[in-house]
Amino acid sequence: MQKKELSLQIVHPHAAGIDVGSRSHFIAVDQDPEHVSEFGVYTRDHLLLIEHLRKFGITTVPMESTGSYWQTLFNALQSAGFDVHLVNGSQTKNVKGRKTDVIDCMWIQKLHSLGLLSGSFLLNDYVQQLRTYYSHRQHLLEQSSKYISKMQAVLRLMNIRLDDILRDTTGKSGIAVIEAILDGERDPIMLSSFVSKGVKKSREEIIASLQGQWRDDFIFELRSCLSLYWIYEKAVLECDAKLESELLAKAPSIDTQVDLAQTRKKPLKHSPKFNIQQVSFAFFKTDLYQIPGVSHTTVLCLLTNMGNDIHKFATGKQFASWLRLVPNNKISGGKVISRKTPPGKNQIARCLRMAANSIGNQKNHPLTPFFKKVAFRKGRIAAITATARKLAVIIWNMIVKQQPYSAFDYEKLDQRRKYSQLKNIQTRLAKLSLSPEELKGVFERASLSNI
């Protein structure tokens, strides 16, 4: 019997393959090593690379997502009219053995020409700009918090226990006390006068906590940290102003007759200074503030890191999977050998996990019973991930399907579970064919055990 030769169909006949590097890029236009070319990373090299691809009639180009080196080349090729695909590195892993840049780019070209590579999800240019502002804002807040921690450490070294009497060291009272210390005030009674009368600690305890052991080196460090703290706080306000202007520039018209829900969510210290609820409603046409546990920061993160690109996901499950909040089930031989959630650094997933963690600490939240049930079975970390996935699906349904938020009725669920268990007990008792006396004894023993 003659054996049939198996062959794969060419899906992309005009495909190239690019191995992205930090100092040079290797381009393969076919499976001939002599046609592999190396180009630099400067703008002039990008122009030469584009001319090289056009010379060979290339229309589609895949490249591996390597750090941040791919971004400038990706934008240049996309602006030149090529169909560019950003591919995850797990799809382009070569077979074991000799590995060179020439072999890698030829392997990428071969996989793409056979249709074996799928491009990654990329945001539109406008959302990418918003994401840049948001990431910079987060960096500023991180730096600001570092100097807050340094000021607290310096105060403790001088035995000024400001963090014991104030919830926020850099609040109105805390800053007033620090500035008085830097102005030369050392009397604890005078320093206590700068503390607000709304502080719950007694006046005697406040005075005792402000009696310090003064040193010039610590005072110098405290002054320097405070000045840097103000620099970062000013930069955060400037970033908020830029974000507001960019959002309002492309925000759809807002229907002033729509009455947004009056929520009790108080803005935190570093929440956006503009009306993020109104802006998000203009983009999403739904009020995400109706979801308990979703804060100003969460809505801002979703708006600047996803925007209306959330409509590109066909289902809420796909959205949650892209956020890497869904277990990656690996099945072999009919058995699940792994259920680990894939690691990731998505900012939206991070905010949803923080929201889920706060839900686990609440008593009356609609998702608290679900959180506790998962935490009892698999631990708190798994419960945070599962609850964050629930929030992601709720958000997708509200934005894409334009469904208003509806709290899940867990009392009705408990009644259904109780009815199901009673029906199961009745079925099992019927199979035992118990006499009336035996059945009566069962109920008597059950009642005694509950006493």
N, C-alpha and C positions, 0 to 999 in steps of 0.2 A: 504494500500500500504506500503510495507516494505521500510524503509529509507535506503539509501546507506551511508555507512561510508566513509568519505573522509580521505585520507591519503596522506602524502607527500613522494615522493620517495627519498631514501637515495642515494645521489650522491657521497659522500666521506665516505665510510664505515670505513676507517682507519684514522680518523681525530681526532685531539686533540684540546683543546682550552686553551689559555694562557691569564691570566689576569696579565698584566705587572705592576709592582709597583716599587717604588724607593728603597725599602729595601728587598722586596721578590717578587717572582712570584708564582702564583697559576696555577696548570695544571690539567685539567679535560680530561680524556681519554674516558669517557662515561657519561651517565646521572645518575651515582651512586655517591652520595656524599662521600661514603666511599673510592672511588678511586681517590678523589681529593688530590693532594699532594702539599706541599709548599716547595720551594727551595729558597736559597739565591741568591745574585746578584754577587758573586765573581766567578772567573774563575773555581775554583774547583767545585762550585755549578752548573755551566753550564755543566760540564762533567757528573755530577751525573744526571742532568736533561735529558741529551741525552741518557744515559743508561736506564733511566726510560721509555722514549718514545720507545726505541727499544724493551724493555721488553714486551710492550703491542702491538707491531707490528704497531706503528704509522708511517705513511708515509707523511702526510700533516698536517701543523700546521698553524693556523691563530693567529695573535696577533694584539692588538689595538695599534695604534700609540700614545703613551703617552709620550709627551715631547721628551727627548733624551734617556730615559731609555731603549727603545726597541733596540737600534742600536747594542750594543755589543752582546745581546742575539740573535738577528737576524743573525748577521754574524757568530756566533758560530753554530747555527742550519743549516744555509745554507752551511757552510763548511763541516758539518757532513753528508750532502746529503739529508736533508729533503726538501720537497716542502713548503717553507715558504711564507705566504701571510701577507702583512702589510695592515691592514684594517682601514679605516677612522672611527673615533669614532661615527659619525652620523649613521653608519650602525649597530652598536652594542648596541644602547640604549635599555635598558631593560624596561619592563613594570613597571608602578608605583607600589610602595609598598616596601617591605623589600628588602634592597640591601646590599649584602655582597660580598667579594672577591670570595667565593666559588660559589655563584649563578652566578656571572658575568662570570667566566671561563666556567661554565657548559652551560650558555646561548650562549657564543661564539662558543663552541664546537657543540652545537645543530644547530645553524644557518649555520655553515660551512658544517656540515655533510649533510644538506638538500640543499646545493648549493645556499644559500641566501646571501653569502658574496662575494664581488669582491675585489681583491687586488689592491693596489695603484701602480701608475707608479713609478718605481725606476730607477735611472741612473746606468750605469755600473760603475765598480770600478775605472776605469781610469778617467772618468768625475767627479766622486765624489772626487777624489784627487785634480783635477784641481779646483773644486768648493771650496775646503778647502783653497787653496792658494788665490783664488779670494776673499773669505769672509774675510780672514785675511788681505788682501790688503785694502779692504774697511774699515775695522776697523782701520788700521793704518792711513788712510786718514782722517777719522773722528776725531781721536785723534789729528792729526796734525792741522786740521782746528780749533779745540778748542783752541790750544795754539796760533794760529794766532789771533783769536778773543780776547784772553787775552792780547796779546801784543798791539793790537789796543786800547783796553780799558785803559791799563796803559799809553799809549802815550797820549790819550785824557785827562786823569786825570792830566798829566803834561802840558796840553794845546799844545801838539805837534800834529798838525793836518795833519799828514802824509797821512791819508786816504782821505783827501780832494784834494790833489795834485797828488796822485799816484793811478792808478787803482788797482795795486797789491802791498800791503804793504810789502810782502816778495819777491818782485822781486829784480832785481840787484840793483836798486837805493835805494829801501827801506831797504834792508839788509845792504847796505853800510852806510846809515844814522844811523841805529840802532847800528851797531858795532862802529861807531865813537862816538855816545853818551856813549856807555859802556866803551870806551877808555878814556873818560873824556872830550870830546869836548863839549863846551857849546855855542860857538859863532854861531849865526844863519847864518852869511855870510859864515863861513867855512863849516857849515853843508850843506848849499845849493850847495856848489861845488861838493858834492857827488851825486847830482841829475842829471840825464842824461839831455842833452840839447834837447832831443826829447820830453820832457814833454811840454804840450801845455800851462800850466800856466805861467804867467809872472814871471820874476826873483824876482820882488818886492813882489809878492804874496807868492812865495816859501819861501823867507826869513822871511816874517811875520808869516807863518805857522810853522816855526821851532824855533820861540822864545818861550821858555818854562819856566815853573815854576818847578824847579828841587827839588826832594825830594829823600833822600837816600833809603827809603823803596820801592818807586816805581822803582828806578834803580835796586835794588836787585831783585824785582819780574820780571822785564824785562829781566835781565840777565838769571834768572832761566828758564823763558819761552822760550827764544831763544835757550838755550842748549837742552831743551827737544824737541823743534821743529826740531833741527838738528838730534836728535836721531831717531825720527819717519821718517824723510825724508830719512835717511840712510837705515832704515828698509824697506821702500817702494822700494828703489832701489834693495836691496837684494831679496825682494819678486819678483820683476820684472825679475831679473836674474834667479831665480828658476823657474818661470813660463815659461820663454823662453826656458830653458833647457828641461823642461818636455814636452813642446809642440813640440820642434824640434826633441826630441827623438822618437816620434811616428808619426810625420808628414809624410804623403805620399810624394813621390818624386815630385818635382815641375818642370813643363815643362818650361824651361827658354825661350822658343820661344813665350810663351803667353805674350802678351802685356797688362798689367793691366791698367785700366783707370787712367789717371792722374787727380786726384781729387784736388779740392781747399780746402779740409778740413785740416786746420792747426791743428797740435797737440796742445792740451791744456797743461797746466802746469803739470798736473798729468796723462797725457796720457801715455800708455806703451812706454818704451824707445826703444823697438825692433820693427821690421817691422810687425805689426799685420795684415796688408792688405795681405802681401805675405803668412803668416802662415795660415790665414783664407781661402785663396784661395786654399791652399794645402789640407785642410780638407774638404771644402765644394764644391770644383770644380766650384765655381762661385764667382764673385766679388760683395760682398754686398756693397761695397763703391759706387756703381752706384746709390744706393737709396739716394736721397737728404734727409738730416736731420738725417741720421744714422752716428754716430760719431765713433771714435776709441774706446771709452769706451763701446758703445753699442755692437760693434762687439766682443770685448774681453769678455763681459758678456755672450753673446750668445755662444761663443766658450768654455768657462769654465763652464757654467752651463747647457749646453745641448749637445754640440758637435754633432756627427753624430747620436745620439739617436733620433734626430728629425725625422728620417726615420721611427720610430716606430709608428708615428701618420699617420693614413690612409688618412686624409684630413687636409686642413688648418683650417677648422672649429674646428676639434678636438684639434688641437694645440692651437688655440685661447681660446677654452673652458678650456683646462688644465691650461692656464695662468690666467684664471678667468677674461677674458676681454669680456665675452659674458653674456648678461643678463640671469638670472635664472628665466624663466617664470613659474609662478605657476598658473595653470588653475583649476578652480573649477566651476562646473555648466555651462561649456562652456564660462566662462568669465575669463579673465586674472586678477588675484587679486594682482599680484606683478611682477615687472620686474627688481628688484634690482640685481646689479652685485655682486656675492659672494665676500666677503672679502678675501684677501690673501696677502702673503708676498714674492711672487716670485720675485727674483732679475731681471729676464728677463722682466717681466711685468713692474717692476719699471723703468727700463731703457727705455722701449718702451714708457711709459707714459711721461718720461722726454723729449724724442725725439718728441712726439706728442705735448707737450706743446710748444716747440721751433717752431714747424711747425705753430702753431696758431699765433705766433708773426711775421712770415714771410709774404711777399707780393707775391712773384713769385713762391712759392712752388706748385707743382701739386696737393697736398692734401689740400691746404689752402681753396679753395671754399667749399670742403666737411666739413672741420672743422668749418667754419663760419656758414654753413647751420645748422649743428647740434647745435652749440652754440646758434644760434638765437632761436631755438625751445626748447632746453632742458637745456641750460646753458653750461658754459665752462668745468665743470668737466665731464659732459656726453660727450662733444666733445673730450676731451682728451682720454677718454676710447675708444670711437668709432674709433678715428684715430689710437690709439695704436693697436686696433684689425686689422685695415687695414694693418698696417705695419707688423704685425705677419703673416697674410695671404700672403703678398707679399714675405716675407722672406721664408716661407714654400715652396711656388711655385718655387722660385729661387733655393733652395737647393735640394728639393726632385724631382721636375720635370725638373730641370736644364734649367729653362726658364730665358732668359736674362731680365733685368729690362726694362719695357716699361712704360713711363709716360702716365697717363690717359689723353685723349683728352677731356678736359672739354668744349672747344669751340664747338666740334661736339655734345656733350651732350646738350648744350644750344640750338643749332639749332634744334635738335630732339624734345626738349621740346617745343620750339616755334612753330614748325610745328604741333605738337600734339594739342596745344592750338588753333591754327588757324583752324584746322580741326574740333575741338569741337565747335568753334564759328559758322562755316559754317553749321554744323548740326543743331544747335539751331535756327539759322536764317531761315533755310529751314522749320523747324517745325512751325514757326510763320506765314509763307505764307505772307510776307510783300510785299506791292506794291512797284514799283520803286520809287515813291515819298517818301513813308515812309522809305525805305532803304536809300535814299539820305539824309533824315533828320537825321537818326541815325549817318551817317558818318560825317555830318556837326557838330552835337553836340559833337561827339567824338574829332574832330579836334579842336573845340573851347576850350574844356576842357584841351587840352594839351598845349595851348598857355600860 
